[in-house]
Amino acid sequence: MQYLVDWSLLLLNDAATVLLLIALQQSLCAMGWFVARRWLGLTRRVALQWAASALASAVGLGLILQRGVWPPVFTAFAANLLILLAFVLIRRGVQVFLRIRVTDVEHAVLLALDATLLTIGLFAPDPTWTVICVSLPIAWTLLRAAFESHRRLAADDALSAARAVALPLGLLGLTFAVRAASGLVVPELAARPLHESNAFNTGVAMAVMMAGLILNMVLAFLVTARMVRRLRQRSLRDALTGLLNRRALGPLLRRQVGRLRRDGETCAVLMVDIDHFKQINDAFGHAVGDAALVDLARLMRQVARDVDHIVRMGGEEFCLLLPHTDLDGALRLGGRLREVVCGADANACVPMTVSVGVAVAQSADEPADAVIARADAALYRAKAGGRDRVVLADPPPPTGLQAAQVFLCRAGLAAGLATAGSCRFSQSKNSPYQSCELRGFRIQWFSSGNHSSRASTPLALSVL
C-alpha cells in the first residue's frame, strides 16, 4: 500500500520540535506587540514589556535547544532565568495595563532567588533540583497574575474579560505547578530537562505552546476591547467641553425613569441656555463664543453633584439630569446655577447670563422624552419672559384615568373620584378610542393605545 500516508510523521511527538515551534511563536508575538504599539494605540510601556517578554521566552527556549552544544551557564542558567523573566514581564505588563499596583520588589526578589538556586543547580548532578527551582517561581508568577487580573476586572464589572484573562494565566501556572510536584513524585519521568523527549515533557511543551498562544490572543483582545471602549466613550462626549453629548442623554434618562417606576425615585431635568449667545459670537468672534461654552461647562460642574449628569445638547443649550431630586431641590440648584453664572463675570471670558427650564419626572407613566419636552418648553418661556431666570415646567398631561375622573367631577358626579382599582379599561382592536368603566359609567376618549398614555378630553359619557 505505497499510497497510504503515515500520519504519525505529522504528530509533534518530539519535545525539542515543540520547543522550536514555541520559540518561533514567541518571536512572532514579539513582532506583533511592536506593531500593536503603533496601530492599536497601546502605550509604549505596556507594549515594550509584552514584546520583551515574548522575546525573552524565544531566546530562552533557543538556548535550551543548544544543550549539549553550548556551556551550561548559557543553556541552563541563562535560559531558565530568561524564561522566568518572560513570565515576570507578562505579569508586570498586565499590572500596568489594568492599573494594578506594580510589585517590582516581589519580582526582583523572585529573580534573585531563582538566580541563586540556578547557580547551585549548575553544580548539582541531579536535574530534579533545577526543574523544581524553575517551575515553582514560574507557577507562582502566573497564578498571582491570574488572581490579580481577575480581581481587578471583576471589580470593573467585566466578568467575561476577567475569566478570559485569568483562565490561560491560571492554566499555564498550574501546568508548571504540576511539573514541579511531579518532579518530586516521579523524578525519573517528570524531572528531566525539558528538551529531552518523553511523554511528560512533550505534554508539558504542548500545553505551554497552546496556553502561550491563547494568552497572547487574550491580551490582544483586551487591548482591542479597551480601544473600542474608548472610541465609544468619545462618541458620547462633546469634543469642545468634554461633557456628555445628546446621544448619551437618552439612555441615562430612561434609566432614571425606570428607577421611578421601580422604586419611586423622582428625578429632575434642567434645560440651560446662554442668553444672547449669537450676539457674543457676532461681537467677539467664535473663539470667544467657544470659550464661553467651556466656561459655562466649568461652572455647571462646580454646581452639580457627583451623581448628576451634565449634557451639551448642541449649540449653547445644555441639560442637567438630577437623580434623586424633587421639585424644591431642582429649583434650588437651577437658581444657584443662574447666580453662579451671573457672578462669574470677573473670571469668565465674557459676561453672560443663562435661562433655565425645570421639569421633574414624578409620574411613572410619563415617557422620558416628554420630560425633556416639558423642560424645553419651560426654557423657552424663560427666554420669552425676559431671560436670566428659572421657570418651572407645566405638569404633565393627565393619563386616561385622570382625564376621566376630571370629566366626571366637572359633571358633578361623585363617581369621578374613584380609584384605578375600581376602573376597567377596554379598547377595540384597530380603534383609536379607549373606554373606561367606572362605577356604572362609561367614559370614552382618544388614546394612543394603552391606559397609561396621555389622553385628550373625554369624548362621551354614558350610563351602563
MARSETOR-124048 format. One record per atom (N, C-alpha, C): residue in three letters; x, y, z. Coordinates in steps of 0.2 Angstrom, whole numbers, plus 5000, padded with zeros to 4 digits. Each point is the difference from the previous one (the first is absolute). Layout:
// MARSETOR-124048
ALAXYZ...
This chain:
// MARSETOR-124048
MET500449945000MET499650065000MET500450065000GLN500450024994GLN500550055000GLN499650075000TYR499450004999TYR499750075000TYR499750025006LEU500049965006LEU499850025006LEU500450045003VAL499850055004VAL500350065003VAL500149975007ASP500750015003ASP500149995007ASP499950065004TRP499450015003TRP499850065003TRP500450015007SER500349945002SER500450015006SER500650044999LEU500250014994LEU500650054999LEU499850075001LEU499450025000LEU499850075001LEU499850015007LEU500149955004LEU499850025008LEU500750035003LEU499850045004LEU500650045004LEU500149955006ASN500449954999ASN500249955005ASN500750025003ASP500350054998ASP500750025001ASP500050065004ALA500250005007ALA500050065004ALA500450064997ALA500649984997ALA500450054997ALA499750044994THR499649964996THR499650034995THR499550055002VAL499649985006VAL499550045003VAL500350075002LEU500649995004LEU500450065002LEU500250044995LEU500249984994LEU500250044994LEU499450044998LEU499449965000LEU499450044997LEU499850055005ILE500149995007ILE499850055005ILE500450064999ALA500749994999ALA500550054999ALA499850054994LEU499849964994LEU499850044994LEU499350045002GLN499649975003GLN499350035002GLN500150065004GLN500550005005GLN500150055004GLN500450064997SER500449984995SER500350054996SER499550044996LEU499549974997LEU499550034996LEU499650045005CYS499849985006CYS499750045005CYS500350065002ALA500750005000ALA500450065002ALA499950054994MET500049984994MET499950044994MET499350035001GLY499649965001GLY499350025001GLY499950065005TRP500349995006TRP499950065005TRP500350064998PHE500650004996PHE500350064997PHE499550034995VAL499749964996VAL499550034996VAL499450035003ALA499849965006ALA499450035003ALA500150065004ARG500650025002ARG500250065003ARG499850064995ARG500149984993ARG499950064995ARG499350004998TRP499749944999TRP499350004996TRP499450005005LEU500149975006LEU499549995004LEU500050055006GLY500450055000GLY500150055005GLY500249975007LEU500349955000LEU500349975006LEU500550045003THR500050015007THR500650055002THR500649964999ARG500550055000ARG500749974999ARG500349965005ARG499850025006ARG500249965006ARG499749935000VAL499449994999VAL499749935000VAL500249964994ALA500050034994ALA500249974994ALA500749975000LEU500550045003LEU500749985000LEU500149945005GLN499650005005GLN500149955005GLN499749934998TRP499450014996TRP499849934997TRP500449984994ALA500350054996ALA500449984995ALA500749975003ALA500350035005ALA500649975003ALA499849945004SER499449995002SER499949935003SER500049954995ALA499750014994ALA500049954995ALA500749994997LEU500450055000LEU500649994997LEU500549965005ALA499950025006ALA500449965005ALA499849935000SER499449985000SER499849934999SER500349974994ALA499950034994ALA500349974994ALA500849995001VAL500350055003VAL500849995001VAL500149945005GLY499650005005GLY500149955005GLY499949934998LEU499549994996LEU499949944997LEU500549984995GLY500250054996GLY500649994995GLY500649975004LEU500150035005LEU500649985004LEU499949935003ILE499449985002ILE499949935002ILE500149954995LEU499950024994LEU500149954994LEU500749994998GLN500450055003GLN500849994999GLN500349965005ARG499649975005ARG500449965005ARG500449944997GLY500549995003GLY500549954997GLY500550034995VAL499850064998VAL500450034995VAL500450065003TRP499650055004TRP500350055003TRP500149995007PRO500450045004PRO500149995007PRO499350005004PRO500049975006PRO499450005004PRO499850075003VAL500550045000VAL499950075003VAL499550044995PHE500049984994PHE499550034995PHE499449965000THR500149934999THR499449964998THR499649985006ALA500350015006ALA499649985006ALA499850075004PHE500650035002PHE499950065005PHE499650064996ALA500350024995ALA499850064996ALA499349984997ALA499949944997ALA499449984997ALA499450005005ASN500149975005ASN499450005005ASN499950065003LEU500550045002LEU499950075002LEU499650054995LEU500249994994LEU499650044995LEU499349984999ILE499849935001ILE499349985000ILE499750035006LEU500350005006LEU499650035006LEU499950074999LEU500550034997LEU500050084998LEU499450014996ALA499949954995ALA499450014995ALA499450005003PHE499949965005PHE499349995004PHE499950065004VAL500650035003VAL500050055005VAL499850074996LEU500250004994LEU499950064995LEU499250004998ILE499849944999ILE499349994998ILE499550035006ARG500249975006ARG499650025006ARG500150085001ARG500650034999ARG500150075001ARG499650044995GLY500049974994GLY499650044995GLY499350005001VAL499749945003VAL499350005001VAL499850055006GLN500550005005GLN499950055005GLN500050074998VAL500450024996VAL500050074997VAL499450014996PHE499849954996PHE499450014995PHE499450015004LEU499949965005LEU499450005004LEU500050045006ARG500650045000ARG500150055006ARG499949975007ILE500449945000ILE500149975007ILE500650025003ARG500150005006ARG500650015003ARG500649964998VAL500550034997VAL500649964998VAL500449985005THR500249935000THR500349975006THR500849994997ASP500350054999ASP500750004998ASP500549965005VAL499850025007VAL500549975005VAL499949925000GLU499449984999GLU499849935000GLU500449974994HIS499950034994HIS500449974994HIS500750005001ALA500350055003ALA500750005001ALA500349955005VAL499649995005VAL500249945005VAL499949934996LEU499550004996LEU499949934997LEU500549994995LEU500250054996LEU500649994995LEU500649985004ALA500250045005ALA500649995004ALA500049935003LEU499549985003LEU499949935003LEU500149954995ASP499750014994ASP500049954995ASP500849994997ALA500350065000ALA500750004997ALA500449975005THR499950015006THR500449965005THR499949935000LEU499449975000LEU499849934999LEU500349974994LEU500050044994LEU500249974994LEU500850005000THR500350045004THR500750005001THR500249945003ILE499649985006ILE500249945003ILE499849944996GLY499550004996GLY499949954995GLY500549984995LEU500450054999LEU500649994995LEU500449945002PHE500150005007PHE500449955003PHE499749945003ALA499350004999ALA499749945002ALA499949954995PRO500249935001PRO500049954995PRO499249984998ASP499650015005ASP499349984999ASP499650064997PRO499749994994PRO499650064997PRO499350015003THR499949965005THR499350015004THR500050075003TRP500650025003TRP500150065003TRP499850064995THR500350004995THR499950054995THR499350014997VAL499749944999VAL499350004997VAL499550035006ILE500149985006ILE499650035005ILE500150075001CYS500650025000CYS500250075001CYS499850054995VAL499949974994VAL499750044994VAL499350005000SER499749945001SER499250004999SER499750035006LEU500250005006LEU499650035006LEU500050084999PRO500550044999PRO500050074999PRO499550024994ILE500049964995ILE499650014994ILE499349995002ALA499849955003ALA499349985002ALA499850065005TRP500450025005TRP499850055004TRP499850074996THR500550024996THR499950064996THR499350004996LEU499949944997LEU499450004995LEU499449995004LEU500049965006LEU499450005004LEU499850075003ARG500550035003ARG499950075002ARG499750054995ALA500349994994ALA499750054995ALA499349984998ALA499849945000ALA499349984999ALA499650025005PHE500250005007PHE499650025005PHE499950085000GLU500550034999GLU500050084999GLU499650024995SER500149974994SER499650034994SER499249985001HIS499949945003HIS499349995001HIS499650045005ARG500450025005ARG499750045005ARG499950074998ARG500550034996ARG499950064997ARG499450014995LEU500049954995LEU499550014995LEU499349985003ALA500049965005ALA499349985003ALA499850065004ALA500450045003ALA499850065003ALA499850054995ASP500250004994ASP499750054995ASP499449974996ASP499749955003ASP499449974997ASP500249974993ALA500649984999ALA500249974994ALA500149925001LEU499549965002LEU500149935002LEU500249964994SER499850014994SER500249964994SER500750014999ALA500250075000ALA500750014999ALA500549975006ALA499750015006ALA500449975005ALA500149935000ARG499549964998ARG500149934998ARG500549984995ALA499950044994ALA500449994994ALA500750015002VAL500250055004VAL500750015001VAL500349965006ALA499649985005ALA500249965005ALA500149934998LEU499649974996LEU500049934998LEU500649984997PRO500350034995PRO500649984997PRO500650015005LEU500050055003LEU500550025005LEU500049945006GLY499449995002GLY500049945005GLY500149944998LEU499849984994LEU500249934997LEU500749994999LEU500350064997LEU500849994999LEU500350005007GLY499850035005GLY500350005007GLY499949935003LEU499449974999LEU499949935002LEU500449954997THR500250014993THR500449964997THR500749995003PHE500350065001PHE500650005003PHE500049985008ALA499550015003ALA499949975007ALA500049935000VAL499649974995VAL500049924999VAL500649984998ARG500450034996ARG500749984998ARG500449995006ALA500050065005ALA500450005006ALA499849945005ALA499449995001ALA499749955004ALA500249934997SER499949994994SER500249944997SER500749985000GLY500450065000GLY500749995000GLY500349975007LEU499650015005LEU500149975007LEU499849935000VAL499449994997VAL499749935001VAL500349954995VAL500150024994VAL500349954995VAL500550044996PRO500650015003PRO500550044997PRO500349974994GLU500049935000GLU500349974994GLU499650024993LEU499450025001LEU499650024994LEU499950075000ALA499850035005ALA499850075000ALA500650055001ALA500549985003ALA500550045002ALA500650004995ARG499849994994ARG500550004995ARG500150064996PRO500550024998PRO500150074996PRO499450004994LEU499850064999LEU499450014996LEU500149984993HIS500650004998HIS500249994993HIS500049924998GLU500149965006GLU500049934999GLU499349974998SER500049964995SER499349974998SER499849955004ASN499450015003ASN499649955004ASN499350025000ALA499649965001ALA499250025000ALA499950065004PHE500350005006PHE499850055005PHE500350074997ASN500650004998ASN500350064998ASN499650034994THR499849954995THR499650024994THR499450035002GLY499649975005GLY499450025002GLY500050075003VAL500650015004VAL500150075003VAL500150054995ALA500449984995ALA500250054995ALA499450024996MET499649954998MET499450014996MET499550055004ALA499949995007ALA499650045004ALA500350075000VAL500650015001VAL500350065000VAL499950044993MET500149964995MET499950034993MET499350034999MET499549965002MET499350024999MET499850055005ALA500250005006ALA499850055005ALA500450074998GLY500649994998GLY500350064998GLY499750044994LEU499749964995LEU499750034995LEU499350035002ILE499649965004ILE499450035002ILE500150065004LEU500550005005LEU500250065004LEU500150064996ASN500449994995ASN500250064995ASN499350024997MET499649964998MET499450024996MET499550035005VAL500049985007VAL499650035005VAL500250075001LEU500750015001LEU500350075001LEU499850044994ALA500149984994ALA499850044994ALA499350025000PHE499549955002PHE499350025001PHE499950055005LEU500450005006LEU499950055005LEU500250074997VAL500550004996VAL500250074997VAL499550024995THR499749964996THR499550024995THR499450025004ALA499849965005ALA499450025004ALA500050075003ARG500650015003ARG500150075003ARG500050054994MET500349994995MET500050054994MET499250014998VAL499649954999VAL499350014998VAL499750035006ARG500149995006ARG499750035006ARG500150085000ARG500750014998ARG500150075000ARG499750044994LEU500049974994LEU499650034995LEU499350015001ARG499749955004ARG499350015002ARG499950065005GLN500450005004GLN500050065005GLN500150064997ARG500450014995ARG500150064996ARG499450024996SER499749944997SER499450024997SER499450035004LEU500149995007LEU499450025004LEU500350075004ARG500550034997ARG500350065003ARG500050054995ASP499950065003ASP500150064996ASP500750024999ALA500250014994ALA500850014999ALA500250075003LEU499650055000LEU500250075003LEU500050005008THR499449985003THR500050015007THR500249945004GLY500049944997GLY500149945003GLY499449975004LEU499450034999LEU499449985003LEU499749944996LEU499549975003LEU499649954996LEU499750044994ASN499949964995ASN499650034995ASN499349974999ARG499650034996ARG499349984999ARG499849935000ARG500549964996ARG499949935000ARG500049965006ALA500450035005ALA500049965007ALA499450025004LEU499750054999LEU499450025004LEU499449955000GLY499849974994GLY499549965000GLY500049945005PRO500549964999PRO500149945005PRO500050025007LEU500350065002LEU500150025007LEU499350025002LEU499650034996LEU499350025003LEU499649955000ARG500049954995ARG499649945001ARG500149965006ARG500750005002ARG500249965006ARG499750035006GLN500050075000GLN499750035006GLN499249995000VAL499750004994VAL499349995000VAL499849935002GLY500449954998GLY500049935003GLY500050005007ARG500550045003ARG500050005008ARG499450035003LEU499750054996LEU499450035003LEU499449955000ARG500049964995ARG499449954999ARG500249945005ARG500649985001ARG500249955005ARG500050025007ASP500350055002ASP500150025007ASP499750065002GLY499750044995GLY499750065002GLY500450065001GLU500749994997GLU500450065001GLU499950054994THR499950065002THR499950064996THR500750024997CYS499950034994CYS500650034997CYS499850074997ALA500550044999ALA499850074997ALA500550014994VAL499750044995VAL500450024994VAL500050085000LEU500650024999LEU500150084999LEU500350014993MET499650044996MET500250024994MET500350075001VAL500650014998VAL500450065001VAL500250034993ASP499950074999ASP500250034994ASP500450065001ILE500550024997ILE500450065001ILE499550064996ASP499950055004ASP499650054997ASP500450044995HIS499750024994HIS500350044995HIS500749984998PHE500049934999PHE500749974998PHE500250024993LYS499550014996LYS500250024993LYS500350075000GLN499850055004GLN500350065001GLN500750005002ILE500249955005ILE500749985002ILE500449984994ASN499749964996ASN500449984994ASN500150054995ASP499550044999ASP500150064995ASP500450055003ALA500050025006ALA500450055003ALA500849985001PHE500149945003PHE500749985002PHE500349954995GLY499649974996GLY500249944996GLY499949935003HIS500049954996HIS499949935002HIS500549985005ALA500650025000ALA500549975005ALA499750025007VAL499850065000VAL499850035007VAL499349965002GLY499649994995GLY499449965001GLY500149935002ASP500549974997ASP500249935002ASP500350005008ALA500450065001ALA500250005007ALA499550015005ALA499450044998ALA499550015004ALA499649935002LEU500049964995LEU499749935001LEU500449965005VAL500650014999VAL500549965004VAL499950035008ASP500050065000ASP499950035007ASP499349985003LEU499550004996LEU499349985003LEU500149925002ALA500349964996ALA500149935002ALA500450005007ARG500550045000ARG500450005007ARG499550025006LEU499650054999LEU499650025005LEU499449955002MET499849974995MET499549945001MET500349955004ARG500649984998ARG500349955004ARG500150025008GLN500150065001GLN500150035007GLN499449995003VAL499450014997VAL499350005003VAL499849935001ALA500149964995ALA499749935000ALA500349965005ARG499649955002ARG500349955005ARG500349944996ASP500349965004ASP500449944996ASP499549964997VAL499449995002VAL499549954997VAL499750034994ASP500050074999ASP499750034995ASP500349994993HIS499750014995HIS500249994993HIS499950074996ILE500650024997ILE500050074997ILE500149984992VAL499550034996VAL500049984993VAL500050064996ARG500450004995ARG499950064995ARG499649974994MET499450045000MET499549984995MET500250024993GLY500350054999GLY500250034994GLY500050075000GLY500550044996GLY500050075001GLY500150025007GLU499650055002GLU500150035007GLU499549975005GLU499749944998GLU499549975004GLU500349945004PHE499950005006PHE500249955005PHE499449975004CYS500249945003CYS499549965004CYS500349975006LEU499750015005LEU500249975007LEU499549955002LEU500249935000LEU499649955003LEU500149995007LEU499550015004LEU500149995008LEU499749945003PRO500349955001PRO499749945003PRO499850025007HIS499549965003HIS499850015007HIS499950075002THR499650044996THR499950075001THR499350014999ASP499750045005ASP499350025000ASP500050074997LEU499450035000LEU499850064997LEU500450065003ASP500050005007ASP500450055004ASP500750004998GLY500349945001GLY500749994998GLY500250024993ALA499649994995ALA500250024993ALA499950075000LEU499550045003LEU500050074999LEU500650035004ARG500249985006ARG500650025003ARG500650004996LEU500149944997LEU500649994996LEU500050054994GLY499450004997GLY499950054994GLY500250075002GLY499750025006GLY500150075002GLY500850015002ARG500349955003ARG500750015001ARG500450004994LEU499949964995LEU500350014994LEU500050064997ARG499450034999ARG499950074997ARG500450055004GLU500050005007GLU500450055004GLU500749994999VAL500349944999VAL500749984999VAL500250034994VAL499649994994VAL500250024994VAL500050085000CYS499550035003CYS500050075000CYS500550035004GLY500349975005GLY500550025004GLY500749994998ALA500049964994ALA500749984998ALA500350054995ASP499850065000ASP500250054994ASP500750015001ALA500350005006ALA500750025000ALA500549944998ASN499749945000ASN500449944998ASN499949984993ALA499450024998ALA499849974993ALA500350044995CYS500049974994CYS500350044994CYS499550054998VAL499450005001VAL499550054998VAL499449995005PRO499750065002PRO499450005004PRO499549964997MET499649965004MET499449974997MET499549985005THR499449994998THR499549975004THR499749944997VAL499649965004VAL499749944997VAL499250005002SER499649974996SER499349995001SER500049925002VAL499549985005VAL500049935002VAL499349985000GLY499849944997GLY499449975000GLY500049945004VAL499649995005VAL500049955005VAL499449954999ALA500149945000ALA499449954999ALA500249945005VAL499549975004VAL500249955004VAL499549944998ALA500449944999ALA499649944998ALA499749975007GLN499450005001GLN499749985006GLN499549944998SER499849994994SER499549954998SER500449954996ALA499849945002ALA500349944997ALA499849994993ASP499450034998ASP499749994994ASP500250054995GLU500450055002GLU500350054995GLU500649984996PRO500050004994PRO500649974996PRO500650055001ALA500649974999ALA500650045002ALA500050074995ASP499849994994ASP500050054995ASP499650065002ALA499449985003ALA499550055002ALA500350055006VAL500449975004VAL500350045005VAL500550054997ILE500449984995ILE500550054997ILE499550054996ALA499549984997ALA499650054997ALA499750055004ARG499849985006ARG499750055005ARG500550055003ALA500649975001ALA500650045002ALA500250054995ASP500049984994ASP500150044994ASP499550064999ALA499449985001ALA499450054999ALA500150055006ALA500249985006ALA500150055005ALA500650044999LEU500549984997LEU500650044998LEU499850054995TYR499649984995TYR499850054995TYR499550065003ARG499649985005ARG499650055004ARG500550045004ALA500549985003ALA500550045003ALA500350054996LYS500249984994LYS500350054995LYS499550054997ALA499449974999ALA499550054998ALA499850055006GLY500149985006GLY499850045006GLY500550055002GLY500650014996GLY500550055002GLY500749975001ARG500049935000ARG500749975001ARG500350015007ASP500549965001ASP500450015007ASP499549985005ARG499649945000ARG499649985005ARG499949934999VAL499749975006VAL499849935000VAL499249995000VAL499849964995VAL499349994999VAL499849925001LEU499549995004LEU499849935001LEU499549984995ALA500149944997ALA499649974995ALA499349995002ASP499550004996ASP499349985001ASP500049925002PRO499549985004PRO500049935002PRO499849964994PRO500249945000PRO499849964994PRO499349994999PRO499849994993PRO499349994999PRO499749945003PRO499350005002PRO499749945004PRO500049944996THR500149945004THR499949944997THR499249994998GLY499949944997GLY499349994998GLY499550005006LEU500249975005LEU499649995006LEU499950075003GLN500650045001GLN499950065003GLN499650054996ALA500050004993ALA499550044996ALA499349975001ALA499949945001ALA499349985001ALA499850025007GLN500450005005GLN499850025006GLN499850085000VAL500450044997VAL499950074999VAL499450014997PHE499849964994PHE499450014997PHE499449995004LEU500049945004LEU499549995004LEU499950055006CYS500550025003CYS500050065005CYS499750064997ARG500250024994ARG499750064997ARG499249994999ALA499849934999ALA499349994999ALA499749995006GLY500350015006GLY499750005006GLY499849935003LEU500449954997LEU499949935002LEU500549985005ALA499849975006ALA500549985005ALA500449944998ALA499749964995ALA500449954997ALA500650014997GLY500150074998GLY500650024997GLY500650005005LEU499949995007LEU500649995004LEU500249935002ALA499749964996ALA500249935001ALA500849994998THR500249945003THR500749984999THR500149964994ALA500649994998ALA500249964994ALA499849925002GLY499949995006GLY499949935001GLY499349984999SER499550054999SER499349994999SER499950014993CYS500550014996CYS499950024993CYS500249954995ARG499649994995ARG500149954995ARG500150034993PHE500649994997PHE500250034994PHE499849954994SER499850034994SER499949954994SER500250044994GLN500249974995GLN500250034994GLN499949954994SER499650024995SER499949954994SER500650004996LYS500249944997LYS500550004996LYS500050044994ASN500550044998ASN500050044994ASN499650065001SER499850025006SER499650065002SER500450055004PRO500050064998PRO500450055004PRO499650035006TYR499449975002TYR499650025005TYR500149955006GLN500150025006GLN500049965006GLN499450025005SER499849955003SER499450005005SER500249995007CYS499750035005CYS500149995007CYS499349995003GLU499949945003GLU499449995004GLU500150015007LEU499750055003LEU500150025007LEU499450015004ARG499849965004ARG499450005005ARG499450014996GLY499949974995GLY499350004996GLY500150054994PHE500550034999PHE500150054994PHE500549984996ARG499950014993ARG500549994995ARG500350074997ILE500650015000ILE500350064998ILE500549984994GLN499950034994GLN500449984994GLN500450064998TRP500749994998TRP500450054998TRP500549984995PHE500350044996PHE500549984995PHE500749995004SER500349944998SER500649985003SER500549974995SER500650005003SER500549974995SER500149925001GLY499649975004GLY500049935001GLY500149975006ASN500150035006ASN500049975006ASN499750055006HIS499849975005HIS499750045005HIS500450055004SER500749994999SER500450045004SER500350064995SER499750004994SER500350054996SER499650075001ARG500350054997ARG499750075001ARG499350004995ALA499550035003ALA499450004996ALA499750075000SER499650014995SER499750064999SER499350005004THR499650065000THR499450005003THR499549944998PRO499749975005PRO499549954998PRO499550024995LEU499849964996LEU499650014995LEU499249995001ALA499949955004ALA499349985002ALA499949975007LEU499450005002LEU499949985007LEU499349964999SER500049945003SER499349964999SER499949965007VAL499449985001VAL499849975006VAL500049924998LEU500349965004LEU500049934998LEU499349975003
